Amino acid sequence: MLMKIGIASDHRGVKRKTEIINFLNIKGFECIDYGTDSIDSVDYPLFAFKLCEDMDNIDLGILICGTGIGMSIAANKVKGIRCAKVDTKNDAYCARYHNNANVIALSAEDSLFKMKGLVSKFLSTKFSNEERHIRRINMIDEYDNKL
């Protein structure tokens, strides 16, 4: 079964988003594009919310904006989302292995080569299922449920 990857960007990330979609399609992933498709200025939270609110229909998500910071903040406002802003392969690995992140946020300023490496590491890493990591994630979820 093909893994479905959701991907969204703001206007600053649209070029990299298209390049990452092409990369993932070649690798055999199915990509669902949540926009934007224009370099005209848009509000990044709308696209982060659009992807994150549709997690029932995708396996994992990738968000791209100028720095990745805004998208990660917006994504983490959606219940059930664990989005990590990643800058290194170790960040991408730990996001999945330790934190079971279901979305990553990337900077459109990074090179395509670097972004491919971050995405590949994120998608190829499985959650550890170690008790300590499950306990910590449950603590976060319980706190979120109190709000």
N, C-alpha and C positions, 0 to 999 in steps of 0.2 A: 504494500500500500504506500502510495506517495505521501511524503510529509508535506502538509500545506503550511506555507509560510506567508503570513500577512506582512505587508510592507507599506509604509506611508512616509511622506516627507512634507516639508514646507517648501516654499519657492526656492530657498537656498539649497535644498537637498535633492531637488527633482532630477538633476543630471546623474548624481551618484545613485539615486534610487533606480533609475532605468538601467544603469550599468550593473548594479547588484542583481536586479531581476534577471538580466541576460545571463549573468554568471550562475545564478541558482538554477535557471532553466536548463542550462548545459549540464549541470551536476545532477539533474533528475528530480529537482524539487518542483512542486506546483506553487506558484506565487499568486497571491490575491493582492491586487494593487488598490489601496485605499486613498490614493491621490496624494498630493495635488499633481496635476499634469502640466502646470504652467509656471513660468518664472515670474509671473505677476505676484506681487506681495499678497500673502494670505496669513491667517492667524493659525499658527501651528497647533494650539490646543484642539481645534476642531478635528484635525486629522489624527492626532493621538487618540482622542476620544473615540473616533469612528472605528479605528482598528481595535482598540482595547475593549470596546463594548461588543465586539463580534468574536471574542475569543472562543466561543462555543463552536465556531466554524473553521478555526485554524488551529494548528498545533503550537506554533511559536510566532512571535512578532518582531519586526525590525522597524525602528523609527529613525529618521534622519532629519536633522535640522542643522543650522549653522554650527552650533557647538555640541548638540545632543542634550544639553542641560535642560532647556525648556521642554522638549518632548518628554524627557524622563520625569520631570516634575508633574506635567499634565497627566501622563500615563498612570503614575502612582496614585492619582486621585480616584481612579476607577477601581471599584471593589474587585478584589481577586487578582489584581495585577501586581506583579513583582518585576518592575523594570529597573535595569541597571544601566547606567551610563558607563560604557566601557571604552578604555583607551589602550589597553594592552591585551595580548592573548591570555595572560594570566587573569586579568579582570574578567574576560569572557568565560574562561574555564571556571573560575570561582563563582561567578554569577549563576551558572547552571549547577555545578557539583555541590556547592555549599548551600546556596540560597534558592535553588530550584526556580530561578528567574524564568519567566515565560515571555519576556520582552527585553530587547536591548535597545539602547539609544546610542547613535553614532554621530560624530561630527562630520559634516559635509566638507570640512576643510582637510580632512585626512586624505591621503592618497588612495586610489582605488586598490592598489596592491595591499596596503595596510588593512583597508576595510574588508577585503576578501578574506584575509587571515583571521580577523576578528569574527566575522560571520561564520567561517568554517569551524573555528574552535567552539563557538557557541552552539552551533547546530550538531556538532559531533560529540558533545559532552552530555552525559546522562547525570541525573541527580544521584547523589551518593546513597540516599535512603538511610544514612547513619542516624542513630537515635538522637544525637546531639543536634544535628541539623534539622531534623523533624521537630524537635522540641522548640528550637528557636523560631522556626517558621510558624509553628502553632502559637507562640507567644505574640508574634506580630499580628497574625490573623485574629486572635482573641482581642487584642487591643483595638484593631480596626472595627471589630464588631461592636465594641462599646461606644463608638462614636455615632 
